[in-house]
Amino acid sequence: MESENLTDEEELDIKKKFIDADCIIRRTLLKSLSTHQNKYYSTLIDVQGIIKSLKVSTQFSCSTSKQFASSTFEVPSNIIELS
């Protein structure tokens, strides 16, 4: 193999170049990710606030349905029965 012909110094140099390349890739990815996030999201999304508002609206609709189902309706006296 060719790697057997490399000196220790050359092998260390190659490893260092791979490690440096990995660092460059990580930095580039982080920069591109932050650029894309800034492009699509101008403000932070408050996920907890969204979840809380969904829970409140669900609770409201459930309580309204229960009230509607348990209420009694009075039929006006001027309605004529059709049967």
Secondary structure, DSSP 4 states (H G I P E B T S, - for coil): -GGGGS-HHHHHHHHHHHHHHHHHHHHHHHHHHHHHHHHH-SS---HHHHHHHHHHHHHHHHHHHHHHHH---PPPTTPPP--
